[in-house]
Amino acid sequence: MPEDGTRTMLSDEITMRVRYAETDRMGLLHHANYLIYFEQGRTELLRSSGYSYKDLEDQGYLLVLTKIEVRYRSPARYDDLLTLRTSTLRTTAARIDHGYELSREGVLVAEGSSTLACVDRDGKVQVLPEFLRGAD
């Protein structure tokens, strides 16, 4: 583990097909749906570790989004098959930073990042459970 207490963790890939309802009048994937895709990536990354958001919430750990950024690189259209790579870039005692790369046949469609904070049911910052802070 680095001296500052942060950890670098894992990544996972999922594929998804752009649905008609996710497009705008120009036939492009609507910009707001990228955030939904990123959330799906985070959910599946956690699931690939053997946990779910429901597990966390049942234990009193809530992960709230404090920052998100999307950089659009190339349009996605209805019926495109996209690959999303979600990576845990850094964790601290109470924070997780993720990175995202969304591509279509090797062409970068969008990239982004987000920060989640761990809070209790009263909204107070709390320490992440050990399995999320991870051990190398």
C-alpha positions as CSV (number, residue, x, y, z in Angstrom):
1,M,0.0,0.0,0.0
2,P,1.3,3.5,-0.8
3,E,2.4,5.6,2.2
4,D,-0.6,8.0,1.8
5,G,-2.9,5.1,2.7
6,T,-4.5,4.8,-0.8
7,R,-4.9,1.6,-2.8
8,T,-5.2,0.9,-6.4
9,M,-7.7,-1.8,-7.2
10,L,-9.4,-3.8,-9.9
11,S,-11.2,-3.2,-13.2
12,D,-13.9,-5.0,-15.1
13,E,-15.5,-4.9,-18.5
14,I,-19.2,-5.2,-19.5
15,T,-20.9,-4.9,-22.8
16,M,-24.2,-3.2,-23.5
17,R,-26.3,-2.4,-26.6
18,V,-27.7,1.1,-27.1
19,R,-31.4,0.8,-26.8
20,Y,-33.8,3.0,-29.0
21,A,-35.2,4.6,-25.8
22,E,-31.7,5.8,-24.9
23,T,-31.3,7.9,-28.1
24,D,-32.3,11.5,-28.9
25,R,-34.0,12.7,-32.1
26,M,-30.6,12.6,-33.9
27,G,-30.4,8.9,-33.2
28,L,-27.4,9.4,-30.8
29,L,-27.1,8.0,-27.3
30,H,-28.4,10.8,-25.1
31,H,-25.7,12.4,-23.0
32,A,-27.4,11.7,-19.7
33,N,-27.4,7.9,-20.3
34,Y,-23.6,7.8,-20.1
35,L,-24.0,8.4,-16.3
36,I,-26.4,5.5,-16.1
37,Y,-23.9,3.3,-18.0
38,F,-21.1,4.4,-15.6
39,E,-23.3,3.5,-12.6
40,Q,-24.0,0.1,-14.2
41,G,-20.2,-0.3,-14.5
42,R,-19.6,0.5,-10.8
43,T,-22.4,-1.9,-9.8
44,E,-21.0,-4.8,-11.9
45,L,-17.4,-4.1,-10.7
46,L,-18.6,-4.4,-7.1
47,R,-20.5,-7.6,-8.1
48,S,-17.4,-9.1,-9.6
49,S,-15.8,-8.8,-6.2
50,G,-18.6,-10.9,-4.7
51,Y,-20.7,-8.0,-3.2
52,S,-23.6,-5.9,-4.2
53,Y,-24.8,-2.4,-3.3
54,K,-27.7,-4.0,-1.5
55,D,-25.2,-5.9,0.7
56,L,-23.5,-2.6,1.6
57,E,-26.7,-0.8,2.3
58,D,-28.0,-3.6,4.5
59,Q,-24.8,-3.2,6.5
60,G,-25.3,0.5,6.9
61,Y,-22.7,1.7,4.3
62,L,-24.1,4.1,1.7
63,L,-22.0,5.2,-1.3
64,V,-22.9,8.6,-2.5
65,L,-21.7,10.3,-5.7
66,T,-19.8,13.5,-4.9
67,K,-18.2,14.1,-8.3
68,I,-18.7,12.8,-11.8
69,E,-17.1,13.8,-15.1
70,V,-17.7,12.7,-18.7
71,R,-15.7,13.5,-21.8
72,Y,-17.5,12.7,-25.0
73,R,-15.2,11.6,-27.8
74,S,-17.2,9.9,-30.5
75,P,-21.0,9.5,-30.8
76,A,-22.8,6.2,-30.1
77,R,-25.9,5.3,-31.9
78,Y,-28.9,3.1,-31.6
79,D,-28.0,-0.7,-31.6
80,D,-24.2,0.0,-31.2
81,L,-22.6,-2.7,-29.0
82,L,-20.4,-0.9,-26.5
83,T,-17.8,-2.1,-24.1
84,L,-17.4,-0.3,-20.8
85,R,-14.2,-0.7,-18.7
86,T,-14.7,0.5,-15.1
87,S,-11.6,0.7,-12.9
88,T,-11.1,1.5,-9.3
89,L,-8.4,4.1,-9.5
90,R,-7.9,4.8,-5.8
91,T,-9.5,4.2,-2.5
92,T,-8.9,6.1,0.8
93,A,-10.5,5.4,4.2
94,A,-13.9,6.9,3.1
95,R,-13.6,7.5,-0.7
96,I,-13.5,5.5,-4.0
97,D,-12.4,7.0,-7.3
98,H,-13.4,5.2,-10.5
99,G,-12.4,5.7,-14.1
100,Y,-14.4,4.7,-17.2
101,E,-13.6,4.0,-20.8
102,L,-16.6,3.4,-23.1
103,S,-15.7,2.1,-26.6
104,R,-17.2,0.7,-29.7
105,E,-15.0,-1.7,-31.7
106,G,-11.9,-0.2,-30.2
107,V,-13.0,3.4,-30.8
108,L,-13.2,5.5,-27.7
109,V,-16.8,6.9,-27.3
110,A,-16.5,8.5,-23.9
111,E,-14.3,8.5,-20.8
112,G,-14.9,9.7,-17.4
113,S,-14.3,9.6,-13.7
114,S,-16.3,9.7,-10.5
115,T,-15.8,9.9,-6.7
116,L,-18.0,8.1,-4.2
117,A,-18.0,8.9,-0.5
118,C,-19.0,6.4,2.2
119,V,-21.6,7.7,4.6
120,D,-23.9,6.3,7.2
121,R,-27.7,6.5,7.2
122,D,-27.5,10.0,8.8
123,G,-25.2,11.2,6.0
124,K,-22.1,11.4,8.1
125,V,-18.8,10.3,6.5
126,Q,-17.7,6.9,7.7
127,V,-14.8,4.5,7.0
128,L,-15.3,2.1,4.1
129,P,-15.7,-1.6,5.0
130,E,-12.3,-3.4,4.9
131,F,-13.1,-5.4,1.8
132,L,-13.6,-2.2,-0.2
133,R,-10.3,-0.7,1.1
134,G,-8.9,-4.1,0.1
135,A,-5.6,-5.8,0.8
136,D,-3.0,-6.2,-1.9
